[in-house]
Amino acid sequence: MPADLRAAVIGLGSMGANHARVLGDMPGVQLVGVADADPERVRKAVNGRPIPGFPDAPTLLRETAPDVVSVVVPTGLHEQVALQAIEAGAHVLVEKPIAADLAAAARIAAAAEKHERLLSVGHIERFNPAIQELKRRLLEGQGGRVLQVRARRVGPFPHRIRDVGVIHDLGPHDIDIMRFVLEDEIERVFADVRRHIATDNEDLFAGMLRFRGGAMGILDINWLTPTKERTLTVLCERGMFVVDYAVQELRFYENHAAAAIPGEIASVTEGPMTRYPITYREPLRVELESLSDAVLGNGPAPVSARDGMVALAVAEALVRSADEGMPVQVADLPVPA
Ligand SMILES: NC(=O)c1ccc[n+]([C@@H]2O[C@H](COP(=O)([O-])OP(=O)(O)OC[C@H]3O[C@@H](n4cnc5c(N)ncnc54)[C@H](O)[C@@H]3O)[C@@H](O)[C@H]2O)c1
């Protein structure tokens, strides 16, 4: 029997506690340590289990020498902690967004390359079974040409997040998912933002994206909505797919009048709706299983550093567009191939 993969988690806040729960319960994985600057968070994550807890990343890395580390500290600390883990010889899953800015992200990617370690980015929505089924159907051509993809990610204000605004915190999820399901790149963005709650960053955001293949993307993202909603709508010439991430639902509303000729829309009328059966799986578990398979099989990383950097580059272009009140081209941003 192969030895268990030795995993560790650094940062045990609302997301890191989930990494520790899932890794602590995964066959073939041994959770060898967890770390957080807050001893109470360490105590809660350990939760009576025989898992060593540490006050900081360097001590955990020195004492446990893990094979793989989840970096789940606040975004501004991703670079520091990811570099410490890579330099200690660990493969790394860094939570999204990959880093606070592109230069920091490039330094993490370069260190992973130099030390020949896998670097994956926590774009968890790719691992939602409803998204995976949507992508399969889109690539099979079920809907025909994609005309528009619209993401709505709204909910109440998260007071614990102080270091970034809503675009950097939530936008990378939808930017990444749109690229992932369309297998296409974004060439131009336009955005508008507002700040209503007294913090340093934006909390209300609307963005428009243009994909190279011609599809239009719409991002409707905010922290000001009393109810939480996470949906993705993909409008195609033959009908419309709708994903509800939370309940892992995928529906297709057929365009009854779809033309027989691909690439042409004769008319649009309401056809039948189909709800596809999806087997529920926790996306974080699917993500961490993919990471463990990649580490054991020598790669590639489930979500590449480049994917993380493109999502961040597009988020930064959206912020710039909102600042300047102008569309911004994203094709030439300094993202390595
Ligand atoms: N993939 C997702 O869906 C998802 C969801 C939530 C958060 N995130 C990402 O995860 C990261 C953490 O977010 P969160 O919501 O869990 O934040 P959080 O504030 O709840 O938790 C961060 C934790 O890091 C600890 N910490 C801070 N500095 C540290 C250090 N130097 N060493 C060790 N521990 C340290 C804090 O004490 C805290 O417990 C962010 O990058 C965020 O964007 C991803």
The ligand as a MOL file (V3000), in Angstrom:
LIG
                    3D

  0  0  0     0  0            999 V3000
M  V30 BEGIN CTAB
M  V30 COUNTS 44 48 0 0 0
M  V30 BEGIN ATOM
M  V30 1 N -12.5600 29.0840 -2.4130 0
M  V30 2 C -13.5070 29.7080 -1.7300 0
M  V30 3 O -14.6860 29.5570 -1.9790 0
M  V30 4 C -13.1180 30.6190 -0.5990 0
M  V30 5 C -14.0630 30.9570 0.3770 0
M  V30 6 C -13.6790 31.7770 1.4170 0
M  V30 7 C -12.3790 32.2690 1.4580 0
M  V30 8 N -11.4920 31.9350 0.4840 0 CHG=1
M  V30 9 C -10.1170 32.4630 0.5210 0
M  V30 10 O -9.4350 31.8590 1.6250 0
M  V30 11 C -8.5660 32.8150 2.2260 0
M  V30 12 C -8.9420 32.9440 3.7100 0
M  V30 13 O -10.2630 33.4570 3.7950 0
M  V30 14 P -11.1700 33.2240 5.1050 0
M  V30 15 O -12.5130 33.7060 4.7260 0
M  V30 16 O -11.0230 31.8490 5.6280 0 CHG=-1
M  V30 17 O -10.4800 34.2740 6.0970 0
M  V30 18 P -10.5200 34.2900 7.6770 0
M  V30 19 O -10.1610 35.6770 8.0760 0
M  V30 20 O -11.7910 33.6760 8.1890 0
M  V30 21 O -9.3210 33.2990 8.0960 0
M  V30 22 C -7.9540 33.6030 7.9300 0
M  V30 23 C -7.1930 32.9010 9.0520 0
M  V30 24 O -5.7910 33.0730 8.8380 0
M  V30 25 C -5.1780 33.2660 10.1150 0
M  V30 26 N -3.8810 33.9210 9.9170 0
M  V30 27 C -3.6470 35.2110 9.6080 0
M  V30 28 N -2.3220 35.4130 9.4550 0
M  V30 29 C -1.7170 34.2140 9.6540 0
M  V30 30 C -0.3620 33.7810 9.6010 0
M  V30 31 N 0.6520 34.6170 9.2960 0
M  V30 32 N -0.1090 32.4670 9.8580 0
M  V30 33 C -1.0930 31.6140 10.1680 0
M  V30 34 N -2.4040 31.9700 10.2340 0
M  V30 35 C -2.7080 33.2640 9.9630 0
M  V30 36 C -6.1850 34.1090 10.8780 0
M  V30 37 O -5.9620 34.0300 12.2840 0
M  V30 38 C -7.4930 33.4610 10.4540 0
M  V30 39 O -7.8740 32.4140 11.3130 0
M  V30 40 C -8.7130 34.1300 1.4500 0
M  V30 41 O -7.7160 34.1900 0.4650 0
M  V30 42 C -10.0550 33.9600 0.7690 0
M  V30 43 O -10.1480 34.6650 -0.4670 0
M  V30 44 C -11.8270 31.1120 -0.5250 0
M  V30 END ATOM
M  V30 BEGIN BOND
M  V30 1 1 1 2
M  V30 2 2 2 3
M  V30 3 1 2 4
M  V30 4 1 4 5
M  V30 5 2 4 44
M  V30 6 2 5 6
M  V30 7 1 6 7
M  V30 8 2 7 8
M  V30 9 1 8 9
M  V30 10 1 8 44
M  V30 11 1 9 10
M  V30 12 1 9 42
M  V30 13 1 10 11
M  V30 14 1 11 12
M  V30 15 1 11 40
M  V30 16 1 12 13
M  V30 17 1 13 14
M  V30 18 2 14 15
M  V30 19 1 14 16
M  V30 20 1 14 17
M  V30 21 1 17 18
M  V30 22 2 18 19
M  V30 23 1 18 20
M  V30 24 1 18 21
M  V30 25 1 21 22
M  V30 26 1 22 23
M  V30 27 1 23 24
M  V30 28 1 23 38
M  V30 29 1 24 25
M  V30 30 1 25 26
M  V30 31 1 25 36
M  V30 32 1 26 27
M  V30 33 1 26 35
M  V30 34 2 27 28
M  V30 35 1 28 29
M  V30 36 1 29 30
M  V30 37 2 29 35
M  V30 38 1 30 31
M  V30 39 2 30 32
M  V30 40 1 32 33
M  V30 41 2 33 34
M  V30 42 1 34 35
M  V30 43 1 36 37
M  V30 44 1 36 38
M  V30 45 1 38 39
M  V30 46 1 40 41
M  V30 47 1 40 42
M  V30 48 1 42 43
M  V30 END BOND
M  V30 END CTAB
M  END
